[in-house]
Amino acid sequence: MMKKLAFFVLCLSCLLAKVSILSATPSKLSSSTESMDNGIVLFTPPSGWRMADPKILPERVKLMVVGQGPSAFPPSMNLSLEPYSGSLKQYLKSVKNTNMAQGYQWKDLGTIRTEAGNASLSQVDTKSEWGSVRLMHVILLKNGVIYILTASALQDEFSQFYKDFFNSMRSLRVAKEAFEMIVNTQQRTQLKNAAQKVKNQWEKELSQNIKDNPNDTLENIKEQTFTSKNFQASVWIPFKHMINQKYNEMGAEWQSLLLKQVEDDLFETSVN
C-alpha cells in the first residue's frame, strides 16, 4: 500500500510540474524560517486521508494528503508556496497566461473565503495517463508569500469529493502556534504533555543553578542551563528524537517551528 501511495505521489508530482500554477520561473524560499516568521499556512485535510512522505515531494510542495477513490487515480490535496512581491491580481494574470499558452483549460471561479482571508479560486483541466484530471486551486497572498492549495481528482469523479475539497479549502489558515497544526487531538495532547515535562525539568534545573550561582545574571544562567550536558543529554535531545520519530510526517519546517516555540517558552520562564 505504501509503495502504491509513493508511486502515485511521484506521478502526480510530475503532473503538477507540467501544469503551471506558480510563475514560469518559481523562486526558492531563502530559508525555512522565512515562512515561519509570519506563521505557517495550513489546512485541515479530509478525515481519513493519508499524508505523503515529504521527502518525495517536489521542493515547492510543502504538504500533500491522499484519499481513496473508485479508480487508480485517488483524490489528493497539496499545499505549495513561493515568495512574491507583486499583487494577487498580477499573479493570477501570470497564471492564466502561462496555462493558456500551454493549452490547458483554465477558469477563474472568483473568490473563496478562507480562515486566512479572501483568496482566489480557479480551475484547470488537463490530461494524464489516467484520463482527464481536474485541479482546483485556492491562491492566497499573505505577507509577501503566495500559498496555493490544490485539490485534484479525475474530472468524472471530482464532484464526489467536492464537499471534502471545499471544506478543506475554507480551513486554510495561518498558524503561529505549532501545536495547532496537529490535527489528531490525542497526538496534540501527548505532544503538549511531553513539552510540559521538558519545561518542568527545565524549571527544576534552572532553580538549582540560580541557587548555585547567586552572583550571575539570569540570562547567563538560562543559557548555561540550556546548553549544559545534563539538560541536553537527558531532556532536550531525547525530546528532539521523539518529535522526529513520532511526528516525522509533519516535516522539517514544522519540527523547527515547534522546537523554537518550546525553547522560547523555556527562556521566557520567570523565576520567583
NORFEN-V889421 format. One record per backbone hydrogen bond with DSSP energy under -0.5 kcal/mol. NH is the residue of the N-H (numbers start at 1). CO is the residue of the C=O. E is the energy in kcal/mol with one decimal. If there is no record, write none. Layout:
# NORFEN-V889421
nh & co & e
NH & CO & E
NH & CO & E
This chain:
# NORFEN-V889421
nh & co & e
5 & 1 & -2.3
6 & 2 & -2.5
7 & 3 & -2.4
8 & 4 & -2.2
9 & 5 & -2.5
10 & 6 & -2.2
11 & 7 & -2.4
12 & 8 & -3.2
13 & 9 & -2.4
14 & 10 & -1.7
15 & 11 & -1.8
16 & 12 & -2.8
17 & 13 & -1.9
18 & 14 & -1.1
18 & 15 & -0.5
19 & 15 & -1.6
20 & 18 & -0.8
21 & 19 & -1.1
26 & 23 & -0.7
34 & 31 & -1.3
35 & 31 & -0.5
35 & 32 & -0.5
36 & 32 & -1.1
37 & 33 & -2.0
38 & 35 & -0.6
39 & 36 & -1.4
40 & 175 & -3.0
42 & 173 & -2.8
45 & 43 & -0.7
49 & 46 & -1.7
50 & 66 & -2.7
52 & 64 & -3.0
56 & 53 & -1.6
57 & 54 & -1.3
61 & 58 & -1.1
62 & 60 & -0.6
62 & 79 & -2.6
63 & 79 & -1.3
65 & 77 & -2.9
66 & 50 & -3.1
67 & 75 & -2.7
74 & 72 & -0.8
76 & 152 & -2.1
77 & 65 & -2.4
78 & 150 & -2.1
79 & 63 & -2.6
80 & 148 & -2.4
81 & 60 & -1.4
82 & 146 & -1.7
84 & 144 & -2.5
91 & 87 & -2.0
92 & 88 & -2.7
93 & 89 & -1.8
94 & 90 & -1.9
95 & 91 & -2.4
96 & 92 & -2.7
97 & 93 & -2.5
98 & 94 & -2.3
99 & 95 & -2.4
100 & 96 & -2.6
101 & 97 & -2.0
102 & 98 & -1.1
103 & 100 & -1.3
104 & 99 & -2.3
105 & 125 & -1.5
106 & 104 & -1.2
107 & 123 & -2.6
109 & 107 & -0.6
109 & 121 & -2.6
112 & 119 & -2.8
114 & 112 & -0.7
114 & 117 & -1.8
115 & 170 & -1.4
115 & 172 & -0.6
116 & 172 & -1.5
117 & 114 & -1.4
119 & 112 & -2.5
120 & 139 & -2.6
121 & 110 & -2.5
122 & 137 & -2.3
123 & 107 & -2.3
124 & 135 & -2.9
125 & 105 & -1.6
126 & 133 & -2.6
128 & 131 & -1.0
131 & 128 & -1.2
133 & 126 & -3.0
134 & 153 & -2.8
135 & 124 & -3.1
136 & 151 & -2.9
137 & 122 & -2.8
138 & 149 & -2.6
139 & 120 & -2.4
139 & 137 & -0.6
140 & 138 & -0.5
140 & 147 & -2.9
142 & 140 & -0.6
142 & 145 & -2.8
145 & 142 & -1.2
146 & 82 & -3.3
147 & 140 & -3.3
147 & 145 & -0.5
148 & 80 & -2.8
149 & 138 & -2.5
150 & 78 & -3.0
150 & 148 & -0.6
151 & 136 & -2.9
152 & 76 & -2.7
153 & 134 & -1.6
155 & 132 & -2.8
157 & 154 & -1.3
158 & 154 & -1.3
160 & 157 & -1.5
161 & 157 & -0.7
161 & 158 & -1.3
162 & 159 & -0.6
165 & 161 & -3.0
166 & 162 & -3.2
167 & 163 & -2.3
168 & 164 & -2.2
169 & 165 & -2.7
170 & 166 & -2.3
171 & 167 & -0.9
172 & 169 & -1.4
173 & 42 & -2.8
175 & 40 & -3.4
175 & 173 & -0.5
176 & 174 & -0.5
178 & 176 & -0.6
180 & 177 & -1.1
181 & 178 & -1.3
182 & 179 & -1.6
183 & 181 & -0.9
188 & 184 & -2.4
189 & 185 & -2.4
190 & 186 & -2.4
191 & 187 & -2.2
192 & 188 & -2.3
193 & 189 & -2.3
194 & 190 & -2.1
195 & 191 & -2.4
196 & 192 & -2.1
197 & 193 & -1.9
198 & 194 & -1.7
199 & 195 & -2.1
200 & 196 & -2.6
201 & 197 & -2.2
202 & 198 & -2.3
203 & 199 & -2.7
204 & 200 & -1.8
205 & 201 & -2.4
206 & 202 & -3.0
207 & 203 & -2.3
208 & 204 & -1.7
209 & 205 & -2.3
210 & 206 & -2.1
211 & 207 & -1.7
212 & 208 & -2.0
213 & 209 & -1.3
214 & 211 & -0.5
216 & 213 & -1.4
221 & 217 & -2.1
222 & 218 & -2.5
223 & 219 & -2.1
224 & 220 & -2.7
225 & 221 & -2.5
226 & 222 & -2.5
227 & 223 & -2.2
228 & 224 & -0.7
232 & 228 & -2.5
233 & 229 & -2.6
234 & 230 & -2.4
235 & 231 & -1.9
236 & 231 & -2.3
237 & 232 & -2.8
239 & 235 & -1.8
240 & 236 & -2.4
241 & 237 & -2.4
242 & 238 & -2.2
243 & 239 & -2.0
244 & 240 & -2.2
245 & 241 & -2.0
246 & 242 & -2.9
247 & 243 & -2.2
250 & 247 & -1.5
251 & 248 & -1.8
255 & 251 & -1.9
256 & 252 & -2.4
257 & 253 & -2.1
258 & 254 & -2.8
259 & 255 & -2.6
260 & 256 & -2.2
261 & 257 & -2.2
262 & 258 & -2.7
263 & 259 & -2.7
264 & 260 & -2.7
265 & 261 & -1.9
266 & 262 & -1.8
267 & 263 & -2.2
268 & 264 & -1.3
269 & 266 & -1.5
